[in-house]
Amino acid sequence: MKKDLTKNRNSSITRVRPILRSLFSDPSRSSVRLQNLIRVSTTNPVFRDQISADVGTIEPWCRSTRKYTDRVLNREIDLEGAFECPVPPPEPFLRWLIDRSDLLAPHWPESRKGVKRVFGESTQRLRDAMINSPHTEKGLEVKNLAQAELLSKGILKSQRKWWAFEGYTEVDCLIETDKLVLFVEGKRTEPISAATDWYPQRNQIARNLESAQEFAMMKGKEFAVLVVAEKKSLALEVATGSEALRLGLPHLDKEQADEMLTRFLGIVLWEDLRDPLELGQGVFPNVSSEVL
C-alpha cells in the first residue's frame, strides 16, 4: 500500500507538470514567469540576479508535444518536450571514469539481491579487463580503446556503450531559452537520488549540474539548476550542500568546482511558486488520479 501511495504522489505527475506548464501555457507571459521562478531562489543571489535580468525567450521545442511512454501512468501520453527530457552524460566525467577505471572495481553494479550484474558478453569482457586488471597490458589496451571510442562517437552516441559508465538522464523539466538553460528537479515524496551506478558519491544534483553545463556549452548559453520540493528537510539540505556536491565532481579542481556550484540556485518550495507563476487554486493535485 505504501508503495502505491508513493507512486500516486509522484512528483512529475502531481507537481512538475501541472505547475511548470504555466511557463508554456501563455507565450506572452512565459518570460515573465520564468524570470519570477528564478528570482524565488535564494542560493547564489549574485548569479541569480545576473541571469534573471534577461531570461530571453523560451525555445519552441520546450512547449511542443511528443509521444512519451510514462512508466508511472503505464501508458503513452502527449508530453511537452521540456518534461522528462533526455540529456547525455558530460564528456569530462566519462573520460575521467575511463582514466580512473581502477576506482570502479568496488562499485560494480549489483542487483537488488546483491549479485553483481552481468552485461553482454563483449561488454562484460571489456569492462572486466579495464576495471579489474587496469594496469596490465590488456587493461591499458582496452582503456585506450575506450578513450578512442568516446572521442570518435561522442556523448550523443554514448548510450548503452560499454565504455560509458554514466548514462543519459531524464531531466524533470528542462527549460531552454535563447540565452540560458535551466534544469528543474522536482521532489515531493522522493529523495534526491544518492548515487549513480558506478560512482556512489555522485548524487543527482551534482550530475545535473555537470549535464546542464555540457548541454548549455554546446549552445553557448548560461546554465543553472534548481530543486523544487514539497518541504525542506535536513536530508534534502545535506544532499544539496556544497560538500555533497563536490564529492560528485571528483575530476574538477577546486576553482572549477566552485564555479560550477555558483550555478546551483538551491531549493524552493512548490507553494512558493503560486504567485510567481500566476497559478490558480486548483493546480496542486494530491494524487495522480486528480490530473488524469
SEDO-108345 format. One record per residue (C-alpha): x, y, z. Coordinates in nm, 2 decimals, padded with zeros to 4 digits. Layout:
% SEDO-108345
X	Y	Z
...
This chain:
% SEDO-108345
00.00	00.00	00.00
00.28	00.24	00.09
00.45	00.18	-00.25
00.12	00.26	-00.43
00.07	00.57	-00.24
00.42	00.70	-00.32
00.35	00.62	-00.69
00.02	00.81	-00.68
00.20	01.11	-00.54
00.47	01.10	-00.80
00.62	01.45	-00.82
00.64	01.46	-01.20
00.27	01.40	-01.24
00.13	01.58	-00.93
00.37	01.88	-00.92
00.62	01.92	-01.20
00.39	01.90	-01.50
00.07	02.07	-01.37
00.27	02.36	-01.21
00.55	02.42	-01.46
00.32	02.40	-01.76
00.23	02.76	-01.67
00.56	02.85	-01.83
00.43	02.73	-02.17
00.05	02.79	-02.15
00.07	03.16	-02.23
00.36	03.26	-02.45
00.30	03.63	-02.37
00.38	03.56	-02.00
00.64	03.29	-02.04
00.95	03.51	-02.00
00.80	03.69	-01.70
00.70	03.37	-01.52
01.04	03.22	-01.59
01.21	03.53	-01.45
00.99	03.51	-01.14
01.07	03.14	-01.10
01.44	03.21	-01.09
01.40	03.51	-00.86
01.23	03.30	-00.59
01.56	03.12	-00.53
01.79	03.25	-00.25
02.11	03.05	-00.31
02.38	03.23	-00.51
02.19	03.56	-00.54
02.46	03.73	-00.75
02.43	03.47	-01.02
02.05	03.45	-00.98
02.02	03.83	-01.04
02.26	03.81	-01.33
02.06	03.55	-01.53
01.71	03.67	-01.42
01.77	04.02	-01.55
01.72	03.89	-01.91
01.60	03.53	-01.94
01.53	03.55	-02.31
01.25	03.37	-02.49
01.17	03.00	-02.43
01.26	02.78	-02.73
00.95	02.64	-02.92
01.06	02.28	-02.87
01.00	02.31	-02.49
00.62	02.35	-02.54
00.59	02.13	-02.84
00.44	01.78	-02.75
00.58	01.44	-02.84
00.47	01.08	-02.77
00.61	00.97	-02.44
00.57	00.63	-02.26
00.51	00.72	-01.90
00.63	00.44	-01.67
00.42	00.57	-01.37
00.09	00.61	-01.57
00.18	00.29	-01.76
00.07	00.43	-02.09
00.17	00.66	-02.38
00.08	01.03	-02.34
00.14	01.35	-02.53
00.41	01.54	-02.33
00.58	01.87	-02.38
00.94	01.84	-02.48
01.06	02.02	-02.17
00.94	01.74	-01.94
01.14	01.41	-01.89
01.39	01.55	-02.13
01.68	01.30	-02.21
02.02	01.46	-02.17
02.36	01.28	-02.24
02.63	01.25	-01.97
02.91	01.50	-01.96
03.22	01.41	-02.16
03.47	01.52	-01.90
03.33	01.28	-01.64
03.30	00.99	-01.89
03.67	01.05	-01.98
03.77	01.06	-01.61
03.59	00.74	-01.53
03.78	00.56	-01.81
04.11	00.71	-01.69
04.04	00.61	-01.33
03.87	00.28	-01.40
04.08	00.13	-01.12
03.84	00.31	-00.88
03.53	00.13	-01.02
03.60	-00.22	-00.91
03.44	-00.19	-00.56
03.13	-00.03	-00.72
03.04	-00.29	-00.99
02.66	-00.25	-01.00
02.46	-00.52	-00.82
02.10	-00.64	-00.84
01.86	-00.59	-00.55
01.97	-00.93	-00.42
02.33	-00.81	-00.40
02.45	-01.01	-00.70
02.69	-00.84	-00.94
02.53	-00.75	-01.27
02.64	-00.94	-01.58
02.64	-00.75	-01.90
02.65	-00.87	-02.26
02.95	-01.10	-02.35
03.16	-00.83	-02.52
03.07	-00.55	-02.27
03.15	-00.79	-01.98
03.48	-00.89	-02.12
03.60	-00.53	-02.20
03.48	-00.38	-01.87
03.63	-00.67	-01.67
03.97	-00.60	-01.83
03.96	-00.23	-01.78
03.83	-00.23	-01.43
03.97	-00.55	-01.27
04.31	-00.55	-01.45
04.36	-00.18	-01.52
04.74	-00.19	-01.51
04.80	-00.49	-01.72
04.88	-00.47	-02.09
04.53	-00.59	-02.18
04.37	-00.34	-01.93
04.57	-00.05	-02.08
04.49	-00.16	-02.43
04.11	-00.16	-02.35
04.13	00.17	-02.17
04.29	00.33	-02.48
04.02	00.17	-02.69
03.76	00.32	-02.47
03.90	00.67	-02.49
03.92	00.64	-02.87
03.56	00.53	-02.89
03.45	00.82	-02.67
03.64	01.06	-02.89
03.50	00.92	-03.22
03.14	00.87	-03.11
03.10	01.14	-02.86
02.84	01.18	-02.58
02.54	01.19	-02.81
02.62	00.83	-02.92
02.73	00.71	-02.58
02.40	00.54	-02.47
02.45	00.18	-02.38
02.81	00.17	-02.49
03.05	-00.05	-02.30
03.28	00.25	-02.23
03.01	00.48	-02.09
03.00	00.45	-01.71
02.73	00.71	-01.68
02.42	00.71	-01.89
02.16	00.95	-02.02
01.95	01.12	-01.76
01.59	01.24	-01.79
01.55	01.59	-01.65
01.22	01.65	-01.48
01.19	01.99	-01.66
01.45	02.14	-01.90
01.37	02.50	-01.99
01.58	02.64	-02.27
01.57	03.00	-02.39
01.78	03.18	-02.65
02.00	03.29	-02.35
02.01	03.01	-02.09
01.94	02.66	-01.99
01.76	02.58	-01.66
01.73	02.22	-01.52
01.45	02.19	-01.27
01.45	01.88	-01.04
01.11	01.83	-00.87
01.06	01.64	-00.55
00.76	01.56	-00.34
00.79	01.22	-00.16
01.11	01.11	-00.34
01.46	01.18	-00.20
01.75	01.31	-00.41
01.90	01.01	-00.58
02.21	00.95	-00.38
02.44	00.78	-00.64
02.50	00.67	-00.99
02.56	00.31	-01.08
02.94	00.33	-01.10
03.02	00.63	-00.87
02.83	00.62	-00.54
02.94	00.97	-00.43
02.78	01.14	-00.74
02.43	01.23	-00.64
02.15	01.35	-00.87
02.22	01.72	-00.83
02.59	01.70	-00.90
02.51	01.50	-01.21
02.25	01.75	-01.32
02.49	02.05	-01.27
02.75	01.90	-01.50
02.50	01.77	-01.75
02.34	02.12	-01.76
02.68	02.27	-01.82
02.76	02.04	-02.11
02.42	02.09	-02.27
02.45	02.47	-02.24
02.81	02.48	-02.35
02.73	02.32	-02.68
02.49	02.61	-02.75
02.70	02.89	-02.59
02.44	02.96	-02.32
02.44	03.01	-01.94
02.31	02.73	-01.72
02.15	02.68	-01.38
01.99	02.40	-01.17
01.70	02.45	-00.93
01.54	02.20	-00.69
01.17	02.24	-00.61
01.04	02.04	-00.32
00.72	01.99	-00.11
00.90	02.09	00.21
01.26	02.15	00.32
01.43	01.88	00.52
01.77	01.82	00.67
01.83	01.53	00.43
01.75	01.74	00.13
01.97	02.02	00.25
02.26	01.78	00.32
02.22	01.62	-00.02
02.23	01.96	-00.20
02.51	02.11	00.02
02.84	02.21	-00.12
03.03	01.93	00.04
02.79	01.66	-00.10
02.80	01.82	-00.45
03.18	01.85	-00.45
03.21	01.47	-00.38
03.02	01.41	-00.70
03.27	01.62	-00.91
03.60	01.44	-00.84
03.75	01.53	-01.17
03.73	01.90	-01.12
03.98	02.11	-00.93
03.86	02.35	-00.66
03.83	02.65	-00.88
03.63	02.46	-01.14
03.40	02.31	-00.87
03.34	02.64	-00.71
03.25	02.79	-01.04
03.00	02.51	-01.11
02.84	02.54	-00.77
02.75	02.90	-00.83
02.51	02.77	-01.09
02.31	02.59	-00.83
02.01	02.80	-00.74
01.92	02.59	-00.43
01.59	02.46	-00.31
01.25	02.64	-00.33
00.91	02.51	-00.23
00.62	02.43	-00.47
00.39	02.66	-00.26
00.64	02.94	-00.31
00.57	02.93	-00.68
00.20	03.00	-00.66
00.22	03.38	-00.70
00.54	03.40	-00.92
00.39	03.16	-01.17
00.05	03.32	-01.16
-00.11	02.99	-01.06
-00.48	02.93	-00.98
-00.60	02.74	-00.68
-00.65	02.40	-00.84
-00.30	02.32	-00.96
-00.17	02.13	-00.66
-00.33	01.79	-00.70
-00.28	01.54	-00.42
-00.27	01.22	-00.62
-00.22	01.13	-00.99
-00.58	01.04	-01.05
-00.67	01.41	-01.00
-00.48	01.51	-01.31
-00.57	01.22	-01.54
